[in-house]
Amino acid sequence: MKLKTAKSAGFCFGVQKAIDAVYHEIEYGQRPIYTFGPIIHNEEVVSELERRGVTVLKTVEEIEQKECGTIIIRSHGVSRKIRERMEQSRLRVVDATCPFVLRIHKYVREYSSQGYYVVIIGDAAHPEVQGIYGWSDPQRTTILSEQEEAEKFTVPKEGRVCIVSQTTFNYNKFQDLVEIISEKGYDRIVLNTICSATEQRQKEAEALSGQVDAMIVIGGKSSSNSRKLFEICSKKCKNTYFIQTKDDLENSTFQRFGYVGITAGASTPNNIIEEVQKYVRNEL
Ligand code: F3S
């Protein structure tokens, strides 16, 4: 059996940077160490960090109650209000927001202050999108992810529109939605803020899943970029498996497939990818 793992599988630059920041703080930082939300969408990594004394805080109120320590902002970033409240708390703030996300904060801040209506193409429930929204003017900002929402989108006649995207959004879908909005004839500026790591990973996954007999997508259940990979691969390969670790493959045998492909979301550590490779090769 032939096994191929996509080159772009696993941690992206922003996630690696955030993880490194946490380990740096564990080693040298002012304890106790907290992260605002899980540092990445990966239960194994989060549990390992918990064992090393890192606590996940879920609300700003929890941060405000702490007497001392360090709070780390994860790669998704936070809204302006949350950032300000963190700075006013007694904790030291370490910002591990991915630079690509910080760039989107800057765009929406600048364009909304110039009077543009901001459209964020992305999942409204995702923390990254909520963070971006929090740097824009809420009265003039719309979050959308579906065709019907783009069709319904409207601003006053002379309004100018600035369109940005969640970094992990599907590129083709982004283009479709931009096209629908563009047809309305507004003066608009389109900033494709989809991260190239995501785009690269999605393109590679699409190509690989079109060649193999079975495709494995490794990622956290709550990781949106992993779910999107699964969506893309399922379209090309009917034997596509979405797993968190090799344990989810128990009782699955890959010997009947001639060619198996593997990809993994941005929050999947290398050791988990390696274990899955070994499992598929029957080495475990
Ligand atoms: Fe940053 Fe792109 Fe990763 S935006 S967190 S490098 S997917």
py3Dmol code that shows the C-alpha trace and the ligand (Angstrom):
import py3Dmol

protein = """\
ATOM      1  CA  MET A   1       0.000   0.000   0.000  1.00  0.00           C
ATOM      2  CA  LYS A   2       1.196   3.489  -0.844  1.00  0.00           C
ATOM      3  CA  LEU A   3       0.874   6.197   1.827  1.00  0.00           C
ATOM      4  CA  LYS A   4       1.334   9.889   1.215  1.00  0.00           C
ATOM      5  CA  THR A   5       1.115  12.704   3.742  1.00  0.00           C
ATOM      6  CA  ALA A   6       0.468  16.216   2.494  1.00  0.00           C
ATOM      7  CA  LYS A   7       3.518  18.463   2.996  1.00  0.00           C
ATOM      8  CA  SER A   8       1.373  21.175   4.539  1.00  0.00           C
ATOM      9  CA  ALA A   9      -0.246  18.874   7.119  1.00  0.00           C
ATOM     10  CA  GLY A  10      -0.078  20.019  10.739  1.00  0.00           C
ATOM     11  CA  PHE A  11       0.909  23.123  12.708  1.00  0.00           C
ATOM     12  CA  CYS A  12       0.971  26.369  10.788  1.00  0.00           C
ATOM     13  CA  PHE A  13       3.342  29.203  11.611  1.00  0.00           C
ATOM     14  CA  GLY A  14       0.800  31.072  13.803  1.00  0.00           C
ATOM     15  CA  VAL A  15      -0.133  28.052  15.899  1.00  0.00           C
ATOM     16  CA  GLN A  16       3.520  27.053  16.335  1.00  0.00           C
ATOM     17  CA  LYS A  17       4.267  30.589  17.491  1.00  0.00           C
ATOM     18  CA  ALA A  18       1.439  30.489  20.062  1.00  0.00           C
ATOM     19  CA  ILE A  19       2.519  27.082  21.397  1.00  0.00           C
ATOM     20  CA  ASP A  20       6.118  28.283  21.654  1.00  0.00           C
ATOM     21  CA  ALA A  21       4.886  31.331  23.592  1.00  0.00           C
ATOM     22  CA  VAL A  22       3.122  29.091  26.124  1.00  0.00           C
ATOM     23  CA  TYR A  23       6.190  26.878  26.614  1.00  0.00           C
ATOM     24  CA  HIS A  24       8.355  29.972  26.962  1.00  0.00           C
ATOM     25  CA  GLU A  25       6.054  31.318  29.686  1.00  0.00           C
ATOM     26  CA  ILE A  26       5.991  27.946  31.483  1.00  0.00           C
ATOM     27  CA  GLU A  27       9.767  28.108  31.597  1.00  0.00           C
ATOM     28  CA  TYR A  28      10.437  31.785  32.259  1.00  0.00           C
ATOM     29  CA  GLY A  29       7.094  33.528  32.802  1.00  0.00           C
ATOM     30  CA  GLN A  30       5.345  34.850  35.835  1.00  0.00           C
ATOM     31  CA  ARG A  31       3.184  32.023  37.197  1.00  0.00           C
ATOM     32  CA  PRO A  32       0.405  30.991  37.302  1.00  0.00           C
ATOM     33  CA  ILE A  33       0.056  30.786  33.531  1.00  0.00           C
ATOM     34  CA  TYR A  34      -3.354  31.135  31.914  1.00  0.00           C
ATOM     35  CA  THR A  35      -4.538  31.039  28.325  1.00  0.00           C
ATOM     36  CA  PHE A  36      -7.680  32.808  27.191  1.00  0.00           C
ATOM     37  CA  GLY A  37      -9.543  29.830  25.740  1.00  0.00           C
ATOM     38  CA  PRO A  38      -7.688  26.661  24.726  1.00  0.00           C
ATOM     39  CA  ILE A  39      -4.435  27.640  22.989  1.00  0.00           C
ATOM     40  CA  ILE A  40      -5.319  25.420  20.023  1.00  0.00           C
ATOM     41  CA  HIS A  41      -8.189  23.155  19.046  1.00  0.00           C
ATOM     42  CA  ASN A  42      -6.426  20.022  20.091  1.00  0.00           C
ATOM     43  CA  GLU A  43      -7.430  18.177  23.231  1.00  0.00           C
ATOM     44  CA  GLU A  44      -4.138  16.267  23.559  1.00  0.00           C
ATOM     45  CA  VAL A  45      -2.023  19.422  23.453  1.00  0.00           C
ATOM     46  CA  VAL A  46      -4.340  21.263  25.855  1.00  0.00           C
ATOM     47  CA  SER A  47      -4.270  18.354  28.358  1.00  0.00           C
ATOM     48  CA  GLU A  48      -0.478  18.206  28.154  1.00  0.00           C
ATOM     49  CA  LEU A  49      -0.283  21.931  28.936  1.00  0.00           C
ATOM     50  CA  GLU A  50      -2.709  21.468  31.830  1.00  0.00           C
ATOM     51  CA  ARG A  51      -0.368  18.850  33.264  1.00  0.00           C
ATOM     52  CA  ARG A  52       2.349  21.501  33.120  1.00  0.00           C
ATOM     53  CA  GLY A  53       0.216  23.889  35.120  1.00  0.00           C
ATOM     54  CA  VAL A  54      -1.437  25.966  32.395  1.00  0.00           C
ATOM     55  CA  THR A  55      -5.070  26.827  33.128  1.00  0.00           C
ATOM     56  CA  VAL A  56      -7.606  27.751  30.495  1.00  0.00           C
ATOM     57  CA  LEU A  57      -9.744  30.767  31.385  1.00  0.00           C
ATOM     58  CA  LYS A  58     -12.922  31.185  29.417  1.00  0.00           C
ATOM     59  CA  THR A  59     -14.230  34.616  30.381  1.00  0.00           C
ATOM     60  CA  VAL A  60     -12.780  38.077  30.986  1.00  0.00           C
ATOM     61  CA  GLU A  61     -14.494  38.057  34.395  1.00  0.00           C
ATOM     62  CA  GLU A  62     -12.304  35.086  35.387  1.00  0.00           C
ATOM     63  CA  ILE A  63      -9.219  37.042  34.313  1.00  0.00           C
ATOM     64  CA  GLU A  64     -10.310  40.042  36.365  1.00  0.00           C
ATOM     65  CA  GLN A  65     -10.627  37.898  39.479  1.00  0.00           C
ATOM     66  CA  LYS A  66      -7.029  36.650  39.350  1.00  0.00           C
ATOM     67  CA  GLU A  67      -4.501  38.272  41.641  1.00  0.00           C
ATOM     68  CA  CYS A  68      -1.325  37.576  39.674  1.00  0.00           C
ATOM     69  CA  GLY A  69       0.172  35.611  36.806  1.00  0.00           C
ATOM     70  CA  THR A  70       0.270  35.704  33.023  1.00  0.00           C
ATOM     71  CA  ILE A  71      -2.541  35.558  30.504  1.00  0.00           C
ATOM     72  CA  ILE A  72      -1.717  34.456  26.960  1.00  0.00           C
ATOM     73  CA  ILE A  73      -3.872  35.499  24.019  1.00  0.00           C
ATOM     74  CA  ARG A  74      -4.006  32.635  21.528  1.00  0.00           C
ATOM     75  CA  SER A  75      -3.451  32.861  17.766  1.00  0.00           C
ATOM     76  CA  HIS A  76      -7.152  33.639  17.081  1.00  0.00           C
ATOM     77  CA  GLY A  77      -6.786  37.028  18.786  1.00  0.00           C
ATOM     78  CA  VAL A  78      -9.398  38.931  20.801  1.00  0.00           C
ATOM     79  CA  SER A  79     -11.591  41.990  20.398  1.00  0.00           C
ATOM     80  CA  ARG A  80     -10.428  45.458  21.365  1.00  0.00           C
ATOM     81  CA  LYS A  81     -12.688  45.476  24.461  1.00  0.00           C
ATOM     82  CA  ILE A  82     -11.353  42.178  25.762  1.00  0.00           C
ATOM     83  CA  ARG A  83      -7.776  43.274  25.103  1.00  0.00           C
ATOM     84  CA  GLU A  84      -8.354  46.468  27.083  1.00  0.00           C
ATOM     85  CA  ARG A  85      -9.949  44.627  29.986  1.00  0.00           C
ATOM     86  CA  MET A  86      -7.032  42.194  30.070  1.00  0.00           C
ATOM     87  CA  GLU A  87      -4.599  45.080  30.229  1.00  0.00           C
ATOM     88  CA  GLN A  88      -6.527  46.607  33.105  1.00  0.00           C
ATOM     89  CA  SER A  89      -6.428  43.322  35.051  1.00  0.00           C
ATOM     90  CA  ARG A  90      -3.652  42.309  37.436  1.00  0.00           C
ATOM     91  CA  LEU A  91      -2.237  39.798  34.958  1.00  0.00           C
ATOM     92  CA  ARG A  92       0.664  40.273  32.588  1.00  0.00           C
ATOM     93  CA  VAL A  93      -0.599  40.029  29.007  1.00  0.00           C
ATOM     94  CA  VAL A  94       1.321  38.009  26.408  1.00  0.00           C
ATOM     95  CA  ASP A  95      -0.153  38.459  22.959  1.00  0.00           C
ATOM     96  CA  ALA A  96       0.319  35.380  20.764  1.00  0.00           C
ATOM     97  CA  THR A  97      -2.227  36.514  18.172  1.00  0.00           C
ATOM     98  CA  CYS A  98      -1.069  35.353  14.755  1.00  0.00           C
ATOM     99  CA  PRO A  99       0.410  38.315  12.821  1.00  0.00           C
ATOM    100  CA  PHE A 100      -1.944  37.507   9.926  1.00  0.00           C
ATOM    101  CA  VAL A 101      -4.945  37.948  12.230  1.00  0.00           C
ATOM    102  CA  LEU A 102      -3.467  41.146  13.681  1.00  0.00           C
ATOM    103  CA  ARG A 103      -3.273  42.463  10.129  1.00  0.00           C
ATOM    104  CA  ILE A 104      -7.048  41.910   9.715  1.00  0.00           C
ATOM    105  CA  HIS A 105      -7.696  43.779  12.997  1.00  0.00           C
ATOM    106  CA  LYS A 106      -5.709  46.661  11.547  1.00  0.00           C
ATOM    107  CA  TYR A 107      -7.620  46.614   8.251  1.00  0.00           C
ATOM    108  CA  VAL A 108     -11.094  46.626   9.795  1.00  0.00           C
ATOM    109  CA  ARG A 109     -10.067  49.265  12.333  1.00  0.00           C
ATOM    110  CA  GLU A 110      -8.705  51.562   9.632  1.00  0.00           C
ATOM    111  CA  TYR A 111     -11.430  51.071   7.052  1.00  0.00           C
ATOM    112  CA  SER A 112     -14.288  51.340   9.519  1.00  0.00           C
ATOM    113  CA  SER A 113     -12.759  54.550  10.891  1.00  0.00           C
ATOM    114  CA  GLN A 114     -12.769  55.878   7.317  1.00  0.00           C
ATOM    115  CA  GLY A 115     -16.520  55.197   7.141  1.00  0.00           C
ATOM    116  CA  TYR A 116     -16.458  51.938   5.203  1.00  0.00           C
ATOM    117  CA  TYR A 117     -19.027  49.230   5.879  1.00  0.00           C
ATOM    118  CA  VAL A 118     -17.077  46.125   6.789  1.00  0.00           C
ATOM    119  CA  VAL A 119     -18.066  42.646   5.661  1.00  0.00           C
ATOM    120  CA  ILE A 120     -16.332  39.781   7.417  1.00  0.00           C
ATOM    121  CA  ILE A 121     -16.730  36.565   5.470  1.00  0.00           C
ATOM    122  CA  GLY A 122     -16.526  33.823   8.041  1.00  0.00           C
ATOM    123  CA  ASP A 123     -18.209  31.857  10.767  1.00  0.00           C
ATOM    124  CA  ALA A 124     -19.867  34.277  13.223  1.00  0.00           C
ATOM    125  CA  ALA A 125     -19.459  31.801  16.075  1.00  0.00           C
ATOM    126  CA  HIS A 126     -15.704  31.442  15.605  1.00  0.00           C
ATOM    127  CA  PRO A 127     -13.503  33.289  18.139  1.00  0.00           C
ATOM    128  CA  GLU A 128     -11.256  34.683  15.406  1.00  0.00           C
ATOM    129  CA  VAL A 129     -14.247  36.263  13.671  1.00  0.00           C
ATOM    130  CA  GLN A 130     -15.619  37.600  16.952  1.00  0.00           C
ATOM    131  CA  GLY A 131     -12.209  39.113  17.641  1.00  0.00           C
ATOM    132  CA  ILE A 132     -12.071  40.779  14.203  1.00  0.00           C
ATOM    133  CA  TYR A 133     -15.617  42.077  14.661  1.00  0.00           C
ATOM    134  CA  GLY A 134     -14.489  43.646  17.901  1.00  0.00           C
ATOM    135  CA  TRP A 135     -12.001  45.931  16.098  1.00  0.00           C
ATOM    136  CA  SER A 136     -14.594  47.284  13.691  1.00  0.00           C
ATOM    137  CA  ASP A 137     -17.585  49.591  14.142  1.00  0.00           C
ATOM    138  CA  PRO A 138     -20.422  47.193  15.099  1.00  0.00           C
ATOM    139  CA  GLN A 139     -23.035  49.502  13.544  1.00  0.00           C
ATOM    140  CA  ARG A 140     -21.383  49.114  10.145  1.00  0.00           C
ATOM    141  CA  THR A 141     -20.143  45.540  10.225  1.00  0.00           C
ATOM    142  CA  THR A 142     -21.754  42.401   8.845  1.00  0.00           C
ATOM    143  CA  ILE A 143     -20.558  38.840   9.257  1.00  0.00           C
ATOM    144  CA  LEU A 144     -21.706  36.407   6.595  1.00  0.00           C
ATOM    145  CA  SER A 145     -20.785  32.989   5.281  1.00  0.00           C
ATOM    146  CA  GLU A 146     -23.652  31.882   3.048  1.00  0.00           C
ATOM    147  CA  GLN A 147     -24.876  32.771  -0.420  1.00  0.00           C
ATOM    148  CA  GLU A 148     -28.335  33.883   0.797  1.00  0.00           C
ATOM    149  CA  GLU A 149     -26.735  36.225   3.329  1.00  0.00           C
ATOM    150  CA  ALA A 150     -24.553  37.776   0.620  1.00  0.00           C
ATOM    151  CA  GLU A 151     -27.592  38.191  -1.611  1.00  0.00           C
ATOM    152  CA  LYS A 152     -29.496  39.970   1.155  1.00  0.00           C
ATOM    153  CA  PHE A 153     -26.548  42.200   2.092  1.00  0.00           C
ATOM    154  CA  THR A 154     -27.199  45.865   1.468  1.00  0.00           C
ATOM    155  CA  VAL A 155     -25.765  49.237   2.524  1.00  0.00           C
ATOM    156  CA  PRO A 156     -26.962  52.799   1.828  1.00  0.00           C
ATOM    157  CA  LYS A 157     -26.527  53.857  -1.818  1.00  0.00           C
ATOM    158  CA  GLU A 158     -23.319  55.857  -1.461  1.00  0.00           C
ATOM    159  CA  GLY A 159     -21.837  53.437   1.064  1.00  0.00           C
ATOM    160  CA  ARG A 160     -18.354  52.054   0.584  1.00  0.00           C
ATOM    161  CA  VAL A 161     -17.686  48.434   1.471  1.00  0.00           C
ATOM    162  CA  CYS A 162     -14.541  46.706   2.711  1.00  0.00           C
ATOM    163  CA  ILE A 163     -14.586  42.904   2.528  1.00  0.00           C
ATOM    164  CA  VAL A 164     -12.219  40.743   4.569  1.00  0.00           C
ATOM    165  CA  SER A 165     -12.198  37.056   5.364  1.00  0.00           C
ATOM    166  CA  GLN A 166     -11.660  34.739   8.295  1.00  0.00           C
ATOM    167  CA  THR A 167      -8.141  33.352   7.765  1.00  0.00           C
ATOM    168  CA  THR A 168      -9.342  29.767   7.475  1.00  0.00           C
ATOM    169  CA  PHE A 169     -12.269  30.344   5.114  1.00  0.00           C
ATOM    170  CA  ASN A 170     -12.596  28.285   1.954  1.00  0.00           C
ATOM    171  CA  TYR A 171     -11.061  30.230  -0.917  1.00  0.00           C
ATOM    172  CA  ASN A 172     -13.588  29.277  -3.620  1.00  0.00           C
ATOM    173  CA  LYS A 173     -16.532  30.060  -1.361  1.00  0.00           C
ATOM    174  CA  PHE A 174     -14.966  33.416  -0.484  1.00  0.00           C
ATOM    175  CA  GLN A 175     -14.663  34.267  -4.172  1.00  0.00           C
ATOM    176  CA  ASP A 176     -18.305  33.289  -4.815  1.00  0.00           C
ATOM    177  CA  LEU A 177     -19.548  35.485  -1.965  1.00  0.00           C
ATOM    178  CA  VAL A 178     -17.364  38.408  -3.059  1.00  0.00           C
ATOM    179  CA  GLU A 179     -18.789  38.087  -6.558  1.00  0.00           C
ATOM    180  CA  ILE A 180     -22.374  38.261  -5.265  1.00  0.00           C
ATOM    181  CA  ILE A 181     -21.601  41.402  -3.240  1.00  0.00           C
ATOM    182  CA  SER A 182     -19.631  42.954  -6.116  1.00  0.00           C
ATOM    183  CA  GLU A 183     -22.621  42.619  -8.433  1.00  0.00           C
ATOM    184  CA  LYS A 184     -24.476  45.118  -6.257  1.00  0.00           C
ATOM    185  CA  GLY A 185     -22.248  47.843  -7.666  1.00  0.00           C
ATOM    186  CA  TYR A 186     -20.948  49.343  -4.410  1.00  0.00           C
ATOM    187  CA  ASP A 187     -17.635  51.115  -4.255  1.00  0.00           C
ATOM    188  CA  ARG A 188     -15.793  48.276  -2.596  1.00  0.00           C
ATOM    189  CA  ILE A 189     -12.383  47.068  -1.599  1.00  0.00           C
ATOM    190  CA  VAL A 190     -11.695  43.334  -1.302  1.00  0.00           C
ATOM    191  CA  LEU A 191      -8.912  42.160   0.986  1.00  0.00           C
ATOM    192  CA  ASN A 192      -8.295  38.473   0.607  1.00  0.00           C
ATOM    193  CA  THR A 193      -7.139  37.749   4.137  1.00  0.00           C
ATOM    194  CA  ILE A 194      -7.322  33.983   3.825  1.00  0.00           C
ATOM    195  CA  CYS A 195      -4.056  32.718   5.193  1.00  0.00           C
ATOM    196  CA  SER A 196      -1.807  31.199   2.535  1.00  0.00           C
ATOM    197  CA  ALA A 197      -1.070  28.305   4.931  1.00  0.00           C
ATOM    198  CA  THR A 198      -4.760  27.430   4.840  1.00  0.00           C
ATOM    199  CA  GLU A 199      -5.066  27.929   1.109  1.00  0.00           C
ATOM    200  CA  GLN A 200      -1.979  25.817   0.500  1.00  0.00           C
ATOM    201  CA  ARG A 201      -3.234  23.084   2.841  1.00  0.00           C
ATOM    202  CA  GLN A 202      -6.682  23.087   1.199  1.00  0.00           C
ATOM    203  CA  LYS A 203      -5.292  22.936  -2.349  1.00  0.00           C
ATOM    204  CA  GLU A 204      -2.885  20.140  -1.468  1.00  0.00           C
ATOM    205  CA  ALA A 205      -5.638  18.190   0.330  1.00  0.00           C
ATOM    206  CA  GLU A 206      -7.948  18.585  -2.655  1.00  0.00           C
ATOM    207  CA  ALA A 207      -5.282  17.363  -5.085  1.00  0.00           C
ATOM    208  CA  LEU A 208      -4.218  14.434  -2.901  1.00  0.00           C
ATOM    209  CA  SER A 209      -7.775  13.295  -2.134  1.00  0.00           C
ATOM    210  CA  GLY A 210      -8.439  13.206  -5.880  1.00  0.00           C
ATOM    211  CA  GLN A 211      -5.635  10.645  -6.329  1.00  0.00           C
ATOM    212  CA  VAL A 212      -6.051   8.271  -3.386  1.00  0.00           C
ATOM    213  CA  ASP A 213      -8.460   5.442  -2.533  1.00  0.00           C
ATOM    214  CA  ALA A 214      -8.863   6.590   1.074  1.00  0.00           C
ATOM    215  CA  MET A 215      -8.107   9.905   2.729  1.00  0.00           C
ATOM    216  CA  ILE A 216      -7.550  10.616   6.423  1.00  0.00           C
ATOM    217  CA  VAL A 217      -8.063  14.104   7.829  1.00  0.00           C
ATOM    218  CA  ILE A 218      -6.620  14.560  11.320  1.00  0.00           C
ATOM    219  CA  GLY A 219      -7.875  17.432  13.438  1.00  0.00           C
ATOM    220  CA  GLY A 220      -9.827  18.538  16.483  1.00  0.00           C
ATOM    221  CA  LYS A 221     -13.603  18.207  16.253  1.00  0.00           C
ATOM    222  CA  SER A 222     -14.007  21.890  17.032  1.00  0.00           C
ATOM    223  CA  SER A 223     -11.284  23.016  14.605  1.00  0.00           C
ATOM    224  CA  SER A 224     -12.959  24.838  11.734  1.00  0.00           C
ATOM    225  CA  ASN A 225      -9.984  24.516   9.377  1.00  0.00           C
ATOM    226  CA  SER A 226      -9.910  20.739   9.930  1.00  0.00           C
ATOM    227  CA  ARG A 227     -13.630  20.434   9.278  1.00  0.00           C
ATOM    228  CA  LYS A 228     -13.194  22.390   6.063  1.00  0.00           C
ATOM    229  CA  LEU A 229     -10.418  20.022   4.991  1.00  0.00           C
ATOM    230  CA  PHE A 230     -12.769  17.137   5.605  1.00  0.00           C
ATOM    231  CA  GLU A 231     -15.449  18.851   3.515  1.00  0.00           C
ATOM    232  CA  ILE A 232     -13.009  19.377   0.620  1.00  0.00           C
ATOM    233  CA  CYS A 233     -11.582  15.837   0.732  1.00  0.00           C
ATOM    234  CA  SER A 234     -15.017  14.178   1.014  1.00  0.00           C
ATOM    235  CA  LYS A 235     -16.002  15.730  -2.290  1.00  0.00           C
ATOM    236  CA  LYS A 236     -13.060  14.094  -4.055  1.00  0.00           C
ATOM    237  CA  CYS A 237     -12.783  10.850  -2.131  1.00  0.00           C
ATOM    238  CA  LYS A 238     -15.747   8.923  -0.775  1.00  0.00           C
ATOM    239  CA  ASN A 239     -13.584   7.033   1.733  1.00  0.00           C
ATOM    240  CA  THR A 240     -12.608  10.073   3.756  1.00  0.00           C
ATOM    241  CA  TYR A 241     -12.127   9.677   7.529  1.00  0.00           C
ATOM    242  CA  PHE A 242     -12.144  12.567  10.012  1.00  0.00           C
ATOM    243  CA  ILE A 243     -10.226  11.631  13.155  1.00  0.00           C
ATOM    244  CA  GLN A 244      -8.608  13.263  16.190  1.00  0.00           C
ATOM    245  CA  THR A 245      -5.993  10.609  16.891  1.00  0.00           C
ATOM    246  CA  LYS A 246      -5.127   7.119  15.695  1.00  0.00           C
ATOM    247  CA  ASP A 247      -7.462   5.723  18.389  1.00  0.00           C
ATOM    248  CA  ASP A 248     -10.410   6.815  16.257  1.00  0.00           C
ATOM    249  CA  LEU A 249      -9.191   4.443  13.570  1.00  0.00           C
ATOM    250  CA  GLU A 250      -9.457   1.393  15.769  1.00  0.00           C
ATOM    251  CA  ASN A 251     -11.099  -1.410  13.817  1.00  0.00           C
ATOM    252  CA  SER A 252     -10.509   0.412  10.532  1.00  0.00           C
ATOM    253  CA  THR A 253      -8.236  -1.411   8.203  1.00  0.00           C
ATOM    254  CA  PHE A 254      -6.510   0.253   5.322  1.00  0.00           C
ATOM    255  CA  GLN A 255      -5.021  -2.857   3.745  1.00  0.00           C
ATOM    256  CA  ARG A 256      -7.869  -3.013   1.227  1.00  0.00           C
ATOM    257  CA  PHE A 257      -6.837   0.376  -0.155  1.00  0.00           C
ATOM    258  CA  GLY A 258      -3.994   0.665  -2.637  1.00  0.00           C
ATOM    259  CA  TYR A 259      -3.243   4.315  -1.967  1.00  0.00           C
ATOM    260  CA  VAL A 260      -3.973   6.243   1.249  1.00  0.00           C
ATOM    261  CA  GLY A 261      -3.536   9.988   1.791  1.00  0.00           C
ATOM    262  CA  ILE A 262      -3.175  11.926   5.042  1.00  0.00           C
ATOM    263  CA  THR A 263      -3.611  15.565   5.819  1.00  0.00           C
ATOM    264  CA  ALA A 264      -4.063  17.406   9.109  1.00  0.00           C
ATOM    265  CA  GLY A 265      -5.465  20.685  10.364  1.00  0.00           C
ATOM    266  CA  ALA A 266      -3.358  23.572  11.602  1.00  0.00           C
ATOM    267  CA  SER A 267      -3.642  22.475  15.230  1.00  0.00           C
ATOM    268  CA  THR A 268      -2.462  18.896  14.831  1.00  0.00           C
ATOM    269  CA  PRO A 269       0.952  18.156  16.351  1.00  0.00           C
ATOM    270  CA  ASN A 270       3.490  16.095  14.432  1.00  0.00           C
ATOM    271  CA  ASN A 271       3.546  13.203  16.885  1.00  0.00           C
ATOM    272  CA  ILE A 272      -0.174  12.584  16.270  1.00  0.00           C
ATOM    273  CA  ILE A 273       0.388  12.577  12.495  1.00  0.00           C
ATOM    274  CA  GLU A 274       3.281  10.134  12.918  1.00  0.00           C
ATOM    275  CA  GLU A 275       1.171   7.774  15.027  1.00  0.00           C
ATOM    276  CA  VAL A 276      -1.543   7.721  12.376  1.00  0.00           C
ATOM    277  CA  GLN A 277       1.069   7.005   9.677  1.00  0.00           C
ATOM    278  CA  LYS A 278       2.360   4.061  11.718  1.00  0.00           C
ATOM    279  CA  TYR A 279      -1.140   2.773  12.374  1.00  0.00           C
ATOM    280  CA  VAL A 280      -2.026   2.845   8.690  1.00  0.00           C
ATOM    281  CA  ARG A 281       1.231   1.085   7.818  1.00  0.00           C
ATOM    282  CA  ASN A 282       0.330  -1.503  10.453  1.00  0.00           C
ATOM    283  CA  GLU A 283       3.401  -0.701  12.519  1.00  0.00           C
ATOM    284  CA  LEU A 284       1.538  -0.173  15.821  1.00  0.00           C
TER     285      LEU A 284
END
"""
ligand_1 = """\
7
F3S
Fe -2.026 32.293 11.384
Fe -2.605 31.206 9.135
Fe -2.126 29.745 11.143
S -3.593 32.937 10.038
S -2.766 30.896 12.906
S -0.654 31.080 10.125
S -3.662 29.355 9.634
"""
view = py3Dmol.view(width=600, height=400)
view.addModel(protein, "pdb")
view.setStyle({"model": 0}, {"cartoon": {"style": "trace"}})
view.addModel(ligand_1, "xyz")
view.setStyle({"model": 1}, {"stick": {}})
view.zoomTo()
view.show()
